Amino acid sequence: MSNRPRPLSPHLQVYRWQITMLMSILFRATGVALSIGAFALAWWLMAVAAGGEQYARAAALVSSPVGMVLLFGFTLAMVYHLLNGIRHLLWDAGWGMDIPEIYRSGYTVLALTGVLTALIWFVALGVGR
């Protein structure tokens, strides 16, 4: 037996990156991001309910460049998590379980996430009116 150190379990340095690995990691990360975003949404709703100065502070933060980037990230996470969740529901129903279909649906989810997020922001910002 060799004395060289070996990893205790397979990890990211052992495997070659694949779309399935990326989609799984992103699905978990967006779930965490949405949980954190839910607290931010609750804070904003409490500021709206309080009105006055609290709402003015919340509105200023949300409309700041940092706030807009966070809102965009929240929108991106929400759209991705929704679409990939639908993909998982289709798998639960037995659809799309062949490897080519798994890859195709993964790329489709990524593309639709970009398109739908951009569409939401174009509508929200009133681009093209």
N, C-alpha and C positions, 0 to 999 in steps of 0.2 A: 504494500500500500504506500502511496505517496504521502508526503508530509505537507504538501501545499494546501493552503486554505481553500476551502470550497464553500460556495453559498449554502446556507441551510435550506433554502427553498427557492424555487424559480422566482425571478423578479424581472423588472424592466430591462436590466442589462443582459438578460439571457435571451429574451424573445425579440424577434424582429417586429417592428410596429406594423399593425394591420388596422384596417378600418373598423373591424369589430372591437378591437381593444380601445381605440380612440372613442368610439361611440359609447362604450360602457363607462369609461372614465368621465366623459363629458356628461353622461346621464346622471351620474352620482354627483358630480360637481355642480351641475345646474340645480339639482335637488337641494343641495346645501345653500346655494345662492338664493333660491326661492324662499327657503326658510328664513334666512336673514332678511330678505326683502319683505317678507310678511310683517316682521317687526317694524321695519321702516314705514310700511303702509299703515300699520296701526298707529304709529307716532303721528303721521301726517293726518290721519282721520281725527285723532284727538286734538290736534292743532286746529283743524277745521271746526270742530265742535266748540272749542274754547273761543275761537274768533279773535278779533282785535290784534293785539301785539304778537300773540303766539302764532296766529295764522300768518302774519306778515313775515315773521322770522322763517317759518317753514317754507313759505312761498319763495322767499329770497334764496334759501338754500337749494330748493328744488330747481329753480331757474338759473342757478349759477352754472358755470362750465362743469364743475365737478358733479353737481347734481344731475346735469343733463347726461353726462357720461354714465353715471350710475343708473339713471332711468333707461338709457339705451341698453346697458348690460342686463338690466332686469327684464326688459322686453325680449332681448335675444335669448336669455335663459328660459323665459316662459314659453316662447314659441318652440324652441328646441325640445324642451322637456315634454311639451304637449305632443309634438309630432313623433318623437321617439317613443313616447308612451303609447300612442296609437299603433306604432310599429310593433311594440311588445304585445299589445292586445291581439293584433292579427296573428302573431306567432302563437299566442295561447289558443287561438281558434284553429291552429294547424296550417295557416297560410304562410307562404314565403319562407319555408324552412330549408330549402336547398341553398347551397353555398353561393351560387351566382345570384340568386334572389336576395340573399342576405346582404351581399355587397351592393347590389343595385338599390335596395331599399335604404341602405346606409347613405349612399351618395345622394339619393333623392331627398332624404330627410335633411342633409346638410344644405343642399341647394334650396329647398323650400324654406328652410329657416332663414337664409339670407334674403330671399325674395319677400317673404311675408313680413319680416322685421322691417325691411326697407319700406314696404307698402304701408305698414302701420305708421311709421314715422313720417312718410310723405303726407298721409292723410291728417295726422295729428298736427303737423306743422303748416298745413294748408298750402303745400307746394303745388303749383299749377293752377291756382284759383285766379 
